[in-house]
Structures are given as structure tokens and as C-alpha cells.
Amino acid sequence: MNTASAAPPPSPARARARFRPTQEGVVFLLTGVLFLGFSWGLDGFLSTGNVITLLRSVSVLGMLALGMGLVVIGRGVDLSMVASMVVGMCWALRMASEGTMDFHLALLAGLGFVLACGLATGIVVAFAEIPPVFTTLAMGSVIFGVGNAFFFSVDTHNAPQNLGWLRTLGYGSLLGVPLAIYAFALLALLVHGILRGTRLGRTIYAMGDNPQAARLTGFAVRPTIVAQYVASSLIAYVVALVIVASNEGMNTRLFYTTLVYDVLLVVVLGGIGLGGGRGGVRNVLVGTLLVGTLASGMTIMDLSNTAQNLIKSLVMLTALVMDTLLNPRDEQTSQQGDI
């Protein structure tokens, strides 16, 4: 008779943990349900024009969310990214339209301004140790105020009409997919590579998980914080170029929209915890799909901006509750000023 003891069956707790649904999985399932529901119940949802519009809007939202996610993983937040991209790009468009300088040189000047804004924000957060949510909220108002006072006096700024590459970026497609989606995919791969394959990425995760332990371990925490905000500003400027290419210009009133909160909604809804140290590009992709699908459906239903903002606010609140339940805040993440 074989007396060898059989392996004990898994405990109920371990079995429940194995099949425990993740926020990412729940959001992906909800996206599928919404997409099928809108496809069945809304005329024109699956039309070619709406799908292309959806893809373009998803690319803009997703690329901005990649920049925001990079900061949130490191236990920060960047509420100034929309202000810096609007001011930097509109300034470049104004200089090009007035003939002050060539459009390409104007783009470089706008890029320099945006990077300077990210550098200044990162320095304040890293060395003055002011909570990022207050720093970036104030910096957004300062940046836009500087733009209104010194860089432009009108709302709408048009792009040059004789640039083939710019029009191709905005309206071109490959295999029926807009080029903006390919730009989103390339940026996602780049951010994923940085987070998972570089010392900067390891430092971001370590810093987000436990900043004090990261410092004691020898990680360059302060330079990494600065690098996060510079990278977020750079990504925002790339997105601004996609917006200009798709709309043949940019309006400064974009600053007054809920875009930055939509971006934060994508990040939190996708499963990147506000406590830091968790999540990645895949979470951004999942959150982008849900928010983009929801926004497209609400637009076709012709809901007012007030109703759309209310629905998105409720979704944001639900995502924050989910984040709190799935990622309980410990002694480190509950400290004042962690975001």
C-alpha cells in the first residue's frame, strides 16, 4: 500500500485569492459590455466615422494618461500637464502664424518652454517637498496665466496649411487605423520599456512603494521626481502636436475643460493605485478603452456636458473607492502629502 502522503488540497482562502477578480479585469469586462450595448442600442456607434473619431480621441486620452501614470506610479500627480501643453503649443502656433520664426523652430521653442515648466514643477515637488496635488494645481494656473499675459491674446491658433507631414499625422491611416493610434502604441511601448527595463523605472516603483526605504537603499529619489514631471510635460507636448494635426490648430480654452480629470480617471480606473508603486501601461490601456467608449456613447446620445461630467464624476468616485478597497493604504501611503 502506498503510504506517501498526498498533497493537501488548497485552503479556501488560497482558492479565493487565486480567483479573486482584479480591478483591471473588471474594467475590461465592463468595457466589453458597454461596447456591445452601445453597438446594439445606438445608431451610428459602429459607423466608420464614429469609430475613427473614437480611435483618435482614445489616442489623445491614452497618451496623456501614460504621462500621468508615470507620475502616479511614483506617488505623485500632475494636474498642470494640460496647461503646459496648451500654452507651449499655442505659443508656437502664434509665432509661426505671425512669421516670427519657422514652424519647426517655433515647435522647438514651445518644447523648451514645456520642459522648463516640468523641470520647475519637479524641483518644487522634490526639493521644497510641497504635496504634488497642490504644487501642480498651482503651477497649472501660473503657467496658463503666463501664457495669457505674455504669449497670446486670442483663443484659437491655427496650424500652417502647407505641411504635408502634419496633415498626414492628423488624417493619415495605415490599414484603416489612424496614425495617431500607432503613435499611441509606440509611446506605450516606450513607457513600458522605461518602467520595466531601466533603473529609472525601478526607482519610480521603489519610490512609489516606499520613498523612505528607496532613499535608504540608495535610489536617487529627488532626481527621479524631477525626471517624472519633465517626462510628463514632454509626453503632453507630443499629444498637443497630435491634437493640432487632427484639428488643424488648438484652442486655449482646452485648459478650462475636464481633460486633466478625464486623464486621471483613466489612470485610477485602469488600476494604477494612487498610493504609488503599482500598475503599468496595461492598466492605462484598459482605462483608456473604458473611458473612450463611455465618452463616445454619451456623445452619440447627445447628453449635455453637465450630464456627461456628472456621469464621469460618479465613475471617478467609484474608481477611487475600488482603489481604496483593492489597495489598502498602509502607514507609509497614508501620510499627508503622498500625492
DOKOLPA-409096 format. One record per residue (C-alpha): residue in three letters; y, x, z. Coordinates in steps of 0.001 Angstrom, whole numbers, padded with zeros to 6 digits, always signed. Example, Ala and Ser with C-alpha at 12.3 -4.5 7.8 and 13.67 -1.06 7.14 Angstrom:
BEGIN
ALA-004500+012300+007800;SER-001060+013670+007140;
//
This chain:
BEGIN
MET+000000+000000+000000;ASN+003418+001360-000907;THR+005320+001856+002290;ALA+008521+003118+000632;SER+011407+001007+001764;ALA+013208-000957-000904;ALA+016931-000559-001362;PRO+018782-003068+000824;PRO+020466-005913-001033;PRO+024250-005640-001342;SER+026131-007198+001514;PRO+028039-010447+000825;ALA+031345-008651+001439;ARG+030491-005937-001082;ALA+029354-008513-003628;ARG+032609-010455-003226;ALA+034624-007244-003652;ARG+032680-006419-006821;PHE+033521-009761-008426;ARG+036982-010134-006916;PRO+039428-011186-009642;THR+042296-008805-010290;GLN+045868-009820-010976;GLU+045597-008168-014365;GLY+042528-010232-015257;VAL+044081-013480-014033;VAL+047253-012860-016054;PHE+045265-012014-019190;LEU+043236-015221-018814;LEU+046394-017252-018269;THR+047912-015711-021405;GLY+044916-016839-023435;VAL+045126-020361-022028;LEU+048861-020586-022763;PHE+048428-019246-026287;LEU+045682-021734-027092;GLY+047642-024580-025507;PHE+050843-023773-027409;SER+048893-023321-030647;TRP+047330-026756-030263;GLY+050316-028668-028876;LEU+053369-027122-030548;ASP+054066-027462-034258;GLY+055097-024163-035763;PHE+053842-021946-032937;LEU+051319-020245-035228;SER+053651-020169-038206;THR+054245-016783-039820;GLY+057930-016785-038915;ASN+057310-017577-035255;VAL+054509-015032-034920;ILE+056703-012292-036399;THR+059579-013300-034121;LEU+057194-013291-031159;LEU+055932-009817-032036;ARG+059458-008433-032356;SER+060561-009918-029028;VAL+057384-008678-027371;SER+058028-005156-028643;VAL+061555-005088-027174;LEU+060441-006541-023859;GLY+057390-004311-023680;MET+059229-001058-024405;LEU+061827-001808-021751;ALA+059007-002677-019340;LEU+057419+000721-019998;GLY+060610+002379-018772;MET+060857+000044-015793;GLY+057180+000524-014957;LEU+057590+004294-014973;VAL+060212+003914-012246;VAL+058461+001194-010230;ILE+055216+003203-010013;GLY+057285+005915-008324;ARG+058591+003365-005785;GLY+061917+002719-007478;VAL+063579+000134-009701;ASP+066162+000414-012490;LEU+068489-002571-012767;SER+071032-000522-014748;MET+068923+000126-017846;VAL+070318-002821-019842;ALA+073902-001841-019028;SER+073415+001760-020133;MET+071662+000844-023377;VAL+074296-001790-024276;VAL+077254+000478-023565;GLY+075747+003582-025176;MET+074689+001803-028370;CYS+077813-000359-028745;TRP+079981+002732-028301;ALA+078013+004493-031041;LEU+078333+001476-033359;ARG+082071+001246-032720;MET+082642+004924-033529;ALA+080590+004608-036717;SER+082367+001431-037870;GLU+085803+002925-037254;GLY+084904+006103-039128;THR+085426+008263-036062;MET+082131+010009-036786;ASP+078982+009687-038864;PHE+076494+007079-037603;HIS+073845+009689-036807;LEU+076298+011797-034819;ALA+077521+008638-033092;LEU+073918+007884-032113;LEU+073663+011330-030536;ALA+076906+010750-028636;GLY+075609+007413-027359;LEU+072347+009088-026382;GLY+074256+011715-024413;PHE+076134+009001-022539;VAL+072935+007109-021709;LEU+071171+010238-020472;ALA+074196+011122-018338;CYS+074016+007649-016777;GLY+070323+008096-015999;LEU+070975+011541-014566;ALA+073772+010267-012324;THR+071666+007348-011105;GLY+068701+009600-010377;ILE+070825+012084-008452;VAL+072298+009352-006260;VAL+068854+007889-005508;ALA+067181+011262-004962;PHE+069806+013183-003002;ALA+072025+010529-001407;GLU+068843+008535-000632;ILE+070516+005186-001238;PRO+067901+002480-001929;PRO+067318+002239-005696;VAL+067834-001531-005841;PHE+071408-001153-004535;THR+072143+002044-006464;THR+071054+000699-009840;LEU+072666-002695-009298;ALA+075989-000993-008588;MET+075548+001554-011378;GLY+074938-001231-013887;SER+078289-002805-013060;VAL+080038+000587-013120;ILE+078546+001550-016491;PHE+079443-001754-018113;GLY+082917-001632-016564;VAL+083494+001813-018042;GLY+082357+000537-021425;ASN+084739-002427-021329;ALA+087633-000285-020160;PHE+087269+002728-022462;PHE+084607+002311-025157;PHE+085058-001107-026761;SER+087198-004233-026628;VAL+085153-006720-028687;ASP+081718-008212-028064;THR+079979-007860-031426;HIS+079332-004481-033042;ASN+077705-004331-036464;ALA+075381-001665-037795;PRO+076038+000220-041060;GLN+074673-001653-044075;ASN+073679+001322-046226;LEU+070957+002872-044069;GLY+067523+002248-045520;TRP+065586+003684-042581;LEU+067398+001404-040128;ARG+066655-001708-042170;THR+063039-000614-042567;LEU+062689-000224-038803;GLY+064062-003715-038233;TYR+062431-005665-041054;GLY+059651-003462-042379;SER+055977-004085-041721;LEU+052635-002408-042212;LEU+049538-004544-042788;GLY+051651-007560-041895;VAL+052644-006166-038496;PRO+056340-005371-037868;LEU+057104-001669-037475;ALA+058671-002424-034089;ILE+055169-003180-032783;TYR+053979+000244-033962;ALA+056950+001798-032155;PHE+055895-000086-029018;ALA+052311+001168-029402;LEU+053404+004784-029875;LEU+055689+004616-026861;ALA+052899+003051-024786;LEU+050556+005910-025733;LEU+053232+008457-024854;VAL+053936+006926-021444;HIS+050210+006611-020751;GLY+049748+010282-021592;ILE+052599+011274-019275;LEU+051302+009184-016379;ARG+047654+010170-016673;GLY+047725+013654-018130;THR+050723+015562-016796;ARG+051896+016955-013491;LEU+054947+014692-013751;GLY+052656+011659-013881;ARG+050594+012859-010920;THR+053782+013403-008967;ILE+055019+009901-009790;TYR+051797+008354-008468;ALA+051732+010580-005391;MET+055383+009846-004678;GLY+054867+006129-005098;ASP+051793+006106-002888;ASN+053331+008118-000037;PRO+056603+010016-000582;GLN+056431+011911+002708;ALA+052908+013145+002033;ALA+053942+014085-001520;ARG+056757+016254-000148;LEU+054464+017927+002371;THR+051874+018567-000332;GLY+054424+020447-002386;PHE+055271+017933-005103;ALA+058818+018167-006471;VAL+059828+014686-005341;ARG+063597+014771-005888;PRO+063478+016276-009411;THR+060800+013725-010299;ILE+063006+010844-009138;VAL+065807+012139-011352;ALA+063397+012544-014270;GLN+062228+008946-013848;TYR+065706+007499-014303;VAL+066531+009821-017195;ALA+063294+008739-018914;SER+064063+005067-018253;SER+067506+005472-019836;LEU+066039+007281-022848;ILE+063490+004506-023412;ALA+066235+001886-023077;TYR+068257+003640-025794;VAL+065251+003656-028130;VAL+064937-000089-027521;ALA+068641-000504-028296;LEU+068045+001097-031696;VAL+065208-001364-032382;ILE+067475-004268-031388;VAL+070230-003027-033701;ALA+067776-002597-036572;SER+066346-006101-036079;ASN+069684-007873-035622;GLU+071981-005657-037729;GLY+074102-004996-034677;MET+074419-005604-030959;ASN+076477-007883-028725;THR+077757-006598-025413;ARG+077025-009994-023832;LEU+073391-008933-023731;PHE+074366-007395-020395;TYR+075020-010866-018970;THR+071594-012230-019911;THR+068492-012222-017732;LEU+066875-009455-019810;VAL+066574-006938-016979;TYR+064924-009550-014756;ASP+062561-010509-017588;VAL+061580-006847-017775;LEU+060979-006711-014030;LEU+058955-009918-014338;VAL+056716-008257-016937;VAL+056125-005274-014649;VAL+055355-007250-011495;LEU+053389-009965-013289;GLY+051245-007372-015033;GLY+050148-005952-011690;ILE+052311-002886-011023;GLY+052904-003155-007297;LEU+056470-002872-006016;GLY+055108-000704-003205;GLY+054532+002055-005774;GLY+051592+004255-006664;ARG+049661+001572-008567;GLY+049375+000317-012106;GLY+049915+001741-015530;VAL+050561+000993-019181;ARG+047736-001541-019398;ASN+049458-003676-016769;VAL+052667-003593-018800;LEU+050815-004730-021916;VAL+049230-007679-020108;GLY+052510-008761-018518;THR+054333-008438-021836;LEU+051855-010706-023597;LEU+052205-013438-020987;VAL+055994-013394-020754;GLY+056390-013148-024527;THR+054024-016075-025118;LEU+055723-018172-022440;ALA+059210-017443-023806;SER+058166-018273-027378;GLY+056630-021583-026309;MET+059674-022579-024280;THR+061942-021763-027216;ILE+059940-023961-029590;MET+060024-026771-027001;ASP+063823-026389-027146;LEU+064167-026057-023389;SER+067661-025265-022160;ASN+068472-021793-020871;THR+068738-023252-017380;ALA+065229-024702-017579;GLN+063804-021508-019035;ASN+065411-019397-016317;LEU+064079-021766-013657;ILE+060545-021503-015001;LYS+060755-017715-015252;SER+062148-017533-011706;LEU+059210-019576-010415;VAL+056808-017299-012286;MET+058583-014267-010784;LEU+058255-015717-007286;THR+054558-016385-007869;ALA+054080-012826-009133;LEU+055779-011412-006024;VAL+053515-013473-003781;MET+050474-012271-005736;ASP+051676-008689-005403;THR+052053-009097-001645;LEU+048577-010619-001258;LEU+046771-008160-003531;ASN+048725-005061-002441;PRO+049496-005429+001282;ARG+052421-003292+002391;ASP+051471-000656+004941;GLU+053702+001254+007328;GLN+054942+003501+004553;THR+055632+000826+001941;SER+057344-001480+004407;GLN+060113+000967+005201;GLN+063597-000165+004332;GLY+064776+001201+001033;ASP+061368+001845-000525;ILE+062609+000212-003734;
//
